[in-house]
Amino acid sequence: MQISSILDITNGELQNSPLISFITDIKINPNRIKQGDLFLVKNQNDIDTAIKNGAFAIIYDNKNISITDNEIAWIYVENINYAMIRLMRYILSLHQLEIYYCDEITIDLIKLYISDFKHPVIILENDMYKNIIKLNQIEEYSIIFSHNENYLKQISPIYKNFNHQNYNISNLITHSAFETTFSYKEQYFSRLKLPQIYIDQFLDIYLYLEKNIDINRLKQSKICKPIFINLHCDIIEFGKSDRFILPISTQQIAQKQIKFIKQIYKYANIMVVDNDKNLLTMIKNNDFNIMLVVGILYEDMAEILSQPKIEQTLF
């Protein structure tokens, strides 16, 4: 890409008269810079490393940064996040793509079935730096998903809503909060490892993939997945205790999961807590059947519970 094009796209201002006129790739990690790359500055302390590794251009939004190499292009922008949005919008405009907004649960299910999509799938995160790297390597006909609609509107005004609500299901049996049987049209789904509240999201993916998916893969899902523990707070086999902890990754999905669990387990002693540095102590010192922990991933919760427990003694 020509430096002149980058200036037009980002509304940047060239701060010097460089010897180079083009860049070959966009990078955010100074250690991965190769000769010819454009470096997007997140931390100004990384600039020297990027130049040493061969950066041809630097984009930054801190006017206090000094030019240290006049042979390469130094491009000042008022806001680097806005510049990245404009770059991403430009990159997307060059390709034929499917772009979808969906909820976080759908994103988690897509990750289970990502290999079943006919075209490459890109899942955007809330980190612009990571997203621009993903999009800069995009292939034609890729399928893009994001659960951040406001962000998606900025980089691609033309997108579709992937989620369809209220499928007409029948023969619904809730075996537990984590296992469901139901029918949709002619298809009967028996004892899916899926909470009832996420049937619609599952069917969205099932129908998009033309019903060609492995149902058993749902067993790998961490969506609304409990961690059963004994009285010593050790992790035990699923269902082998009347105590479990349910990690809930974000506040956005917490309300629905909490309401659902309370409906299913009406007579259980349920605690709802936020993730905290003293979480393990809180678990050990409280009497509960179910603890819902908001703001933590399943893997992180399991790691905390796997920490060695210091037993109190008389000595």
C-alpha positions in Angstrom: 0.0 0.0 0.0 1.3 3.5 -0.9 2.1 5.9 1.9 -0.1 8.4 0.2 -3.1 6.0 0.4 -2.5 5.5 4.1 -2.6 9.2 4.7 -5.9 9.5 2.8 -7.5 6.6 4.6 -6.4 7.5 8.1 -6.6 11.3 7.7 -3.0 11.2 8.9 -0.3 13.9 8.6 3.1 13.0 7.2 5.7 14.5 9.6 8.8 14.1 7.5 10.0 13.5 3.9 10.8 9.8 3.9 12.8 7.9 1.3 10.2 5.1 1.2 6.8 5.4 -0.5 5.0 2.1 0.4 4.4 -0.5 3.1 3.8 -4.3 2.7 1.9 -5.2 5.9 0.4 -3.9 9.1 1.7 -5.0 12.5 1.1 -4.1 16.2 3.8 -6.3 17.7 7.3 -4.7 17.3 8.9 -8.1 17.6 7.0 -9.4 14.6 7.9 -6.5 12.4 9.5 -7.4 9.1 11.1 -5.1 6.5 8.5 -3.0 4.8 5.8 -3.2 7.6 3.6 -0.4 9.0 3.8 -0.2 12.8 0.7 1.0 14.8 2.0 2.4 18.0 0.3 1.2 21.2 3.3 1.8 23.4 5.9 4.4 22.3 8.6 2.4 24.0 8.2 -0.2 21.2 9.1 2.2 18.4 12.8 1.6 18.5 12.4 -2.1 18.3 10.0 -1.8 15.4 12.4 0.4 13.5 15.3 -2.0 14.2 13.3 -4.9 12.8 12.6 -3.0 9.6 9.4 -0.9 9.9 8.9 1.4 6.9 6.2 3.6 8.6 5.0 4.5 12.0 1.5 5.6 12.9 1.1 7.4 16.2 -1.1 9.9 18.1 1.3 11.3 20.6 2.8 14.6 19.5 5.6 14.2 22.0 7.1 11.3 20.1 10.3 12.3 18.3 11.4 11.3 14.8 14.5 9.1 15.1 14.8 7.9 11.5 14.1 10.2 8.6 14.3 7.5 6.0 11.0 5.9 7.1 7.5 7.6 7.2 6.2 9.1 10.4 2.4 9.6 10.3 0.6 11.5 13.0 -3.1 10.9 13.6 -5.3 12.7 16.1 -6.7 9.4 17.4 -5.1 6.0 16.6 -8.3 4.1 17.4 -10.2 6.2 14.8 -7.3 5.7 12.3 -7.6 1.9 12.8 -11.3 2.0 12.3 -10.8 3.8 9.0 -8.1 1.2 8.0 -10.4 -1.7 8.8 -13.3 -0.1 6.9 -11.0 0.2 3.9 -9.8 -3.4 4.1 -13.3 -4.7 4.3 -14.4 -2.7 1.3 -11.9 -4.6 -0.9 -13.5 -8.0 -0.3 -16.7 -9.9 -0.8 -17.7 -10.9 2.8 -20.5 -12.0 5.0 -20.6 -9.9 8.1 -22.8 -10.7 11.1 -23.7 -9.3 14.4 -24.6 -12.0 17.0 -24.7 -12.4 20.8 -21.9 -13.7 22.9 -23.4 -17.2 23.3 -23.6 -17.6 19.6 -19.9 -16.6 19.4 -19.0 -19.4 21.8 -21.0 -21.9 19.8 -19.5 -20.8 16.6 -16.1 -21.5 18.0 -17.2 -25.2 18.6 -18.2 -25.5 14.9 -15.8 -23.1 13.2 -14.3 -26.0 11.1 -17.7 -26.8 9.6 -18.1 -23.4 7.9 -17.6 -23.4 4.1 -15.5 -20.3 4.2 -12.9 -18.9 6.7 -14.4 -17.5 9.9 -13.1 -14.4 11.7 -14.4 -13.6 15.1 -13.8 -10.0 16.1 -12.8 -9.1 19.6 -13.0 -5.9 21.6 -9.3 -5.2 20.9 -8.9 -3.0 17.8 -5.2 -3.8 17.6 -5.9 -7.6 17.3 -8.8 -7.1 14.9 -6.9 -5.0 12.4 -4.3 -7.8 12.2 -7.0 -10.4 11.7 -8.7 -8.3 9.0 -5.4 -7.4 7.2 -5.0 -11.2 6.5 -8.6 -11.7 5.5 -9.5 -14.0 2.6 -12.1 -13.5 0.0 -15.6 -14.7 1.0 -14.7 -14.9 4.7 -17.4 -14.8 7.3 -17.1 -12.2 10.0 -18.8 -12.3 13.4 -18.9 -9.7 16.2 -21.0 -9.5 19.4 -20.2 -5.7 19.6 -22.8 -4.0 17.4 -21.6 -0.5 18.0 -18.1 -1.5 16.9 -19.4 -3.3 13.9 -21.4 -0.3 12.8 -18.2 1.7 12.7 -16.2 -0.6 10.5 -19.0 -2.0 8.3 -22.3 -0.2 8.1 -23.6 -3.1 6.0 -24.0 -6.2 8.2 -26.7 -8.7 9.1 -28.2 -10.0 12.3 -27.3 -13.6 12.7 -29.7 -14.4 15.6 -33.3 -15.3 15.0 -35.5 -15.4 18.1 -38.3 -17.7 19.1 -38.1 -20.8 17.0 -41.2 -22.9 17.2 -40.0 -25.9 19.2 -42.0 -28.7 20.7 -41.6 -31.8 23.0 -39.4 -29.7 25.3 -37.9 -31.6 28.2 -35.5 -29.8 30.6 -33.6 -32.7 32.2 -31.5 -30.3 34.1 -30.2 -26.8 33.7 -27.5 -28.2 31.5 -29.3 -30.9 29.4 -32.3 -30.4 27.1 -34.5 -32.5 24.8 -36.7 -30.9 22.1 -38.0 -31.1 18.6 -37.7 -28.5 15.8 -39.9 -29.3 12.7 -39.0 -32.9 11.8 -35.7 -33.0 13.8 -35.7 -34.5 17.3 -32.8 -33.5 19.6 -32.3 -35.9 22.5 -30.5 -34.9 25.7 -28.4 -32.1 24.2 -25.7 -30.8 26.5 -27.2 -27.3 26.2 -29.2 -25.1 28.5 -32.8 -24.6 27.4 -32.3 -20.8 27.3 -29.8 -21.2 24.4 -31.8 -23.4 22.0 -32.4 -20.4 19.7 -28.7 -19.7 19.4 -28.0 -23.4 18.7 -30.6 -23.5 16.0 -29.2 -20.4 14.3 -25.9 -22.2 13.8 -27.6 -25.6 13.0 -29.6 -24.1 10.2 -26.9 -21.9 8.9 -24.6 -25.0 8.5 -27.5 -26.7 6.8 -28.0 -29.2 9.6 -24.6 -30.7 9.0 -23.0 -30.6 12.5 -21.8 -33.0 15.2 -24.3 -32.7 18.1 -21.8 -34.4 20.4 -19.4 -31.5 20.1 -21.7 -29.6 22.5 -20.1 -31.6 25.3 -17.0 -29.5 24.8 -18.9 -26.3 25.4 -18.2 -24.1 28.4 -21.5 -22.3 28.1 -23.3 -22.4 31.4 -21.1 -25.3 32.5 -20.9 -26.1 36.2 -17.9 -27.1 38.2 -18.9 -29.6 40.9 -17.0 -29.4 44.2 -16.9 -31.4 47.5 -16.9 -29.9 51.0 -13.1 -29.3 50.7 -13.7 -27.3 47.5 -12.0 -29.9 45.4 -13.3 -30.4 41.8 -15.1 -33.7 41.5 -17.0 -35.5 38.7 -20.1 -33.9 37.2 -23.2 -34.5 39.3 -21.4 -36.2 42.2 -22.2 -33.4 44.7 -25.0 -31.1 45.6 -22.6 -28.2 45.3 -21.4 -26.5 42.2 -19.9 -23.3 40.9 -21.1 -21.7 37.7 -18.7 -19.3 36.0 -20.4 -16.6 34.0 -18.0 -14.9 31.7 -19.5 -11.4 31.3 -22.1 -9.1 32.8 -24.0 -9.1 29.5 -25.0 -12.7 29.8 -25.2 -12.8 33.6 -28.8 -11.7 34.1 -30.3 -14.3 31.9 -28.3 -17.2 33.3 -28.9 -16.2 36.9 -32.6 -15.9 36.3 -32.6 -19.4 34.6 -30.7 -21.1 37.4 -32.9 -19.7 40.1 -36.0 -20.9 38.2 -34.6 -24.4 37.8 -33.2 -24.7 41.4 -36.0 -22.9 43.3 -35.1 -24.5 46.7 -31.3 -24.4 46.5 -29.1 -22.1 48.5 -27.8 -19.9 45.7 -25.1 -17.2 46.0 -24.3 -14.7 43.3 -20.9 -13.0 43.5 -18.5 -11.0 41.3 -15.1 -12.3 40.5 -12.7 -11.2 43.3 -9.1 -11.8 44.3 -10.3 -13.5 47.4 -12.7 -15.7 45.5 -11.3 -19.0 46.8 -11.6 -17.8 50.4 -15.2 -16.8 49.7 -15.9 -20.3 48.4 -14.4 -22.0 51.4 -16.1 -19.8 54.0 -19.6 -19.9 52.7 -22.3 -22.5 52.8 -24.1 -22.9 49.4 -25.5 -25.3 46.9 -24.8 -23.1 43.9 -22.4 -20.2 43.6 -22.8 -18.1 40.4 -19.5 -16.2 39.8 -19.9 -13.3 37.4 -16.9 -12.0 35.4 -14.7 -15.2 35.1 -14.1 -17.8 32.5 -14.6 -21.5 33.1 -10.9 -22.2 32.7 -9.9 -19.5 35.2 -12.4 -20.7 37.7 -11.1 -24.3 37.3 -7.6 -23.1 37.8 -8.5 -21.3 41.0 -10.2 -24.4 42.4 -7.2 -26.5 41.5 -4.8 -24.5 43.7 -3.4 -26.4 46.7 -5.6 -26.0 49.7 -3.8 -25.1 53.0 -5.4 -27.2 55.7 -5.5 -25.7 59.2 -3.9 -27.8 62.0 -3.6 -27.7 65.7 0.1 -26.9 65.4 
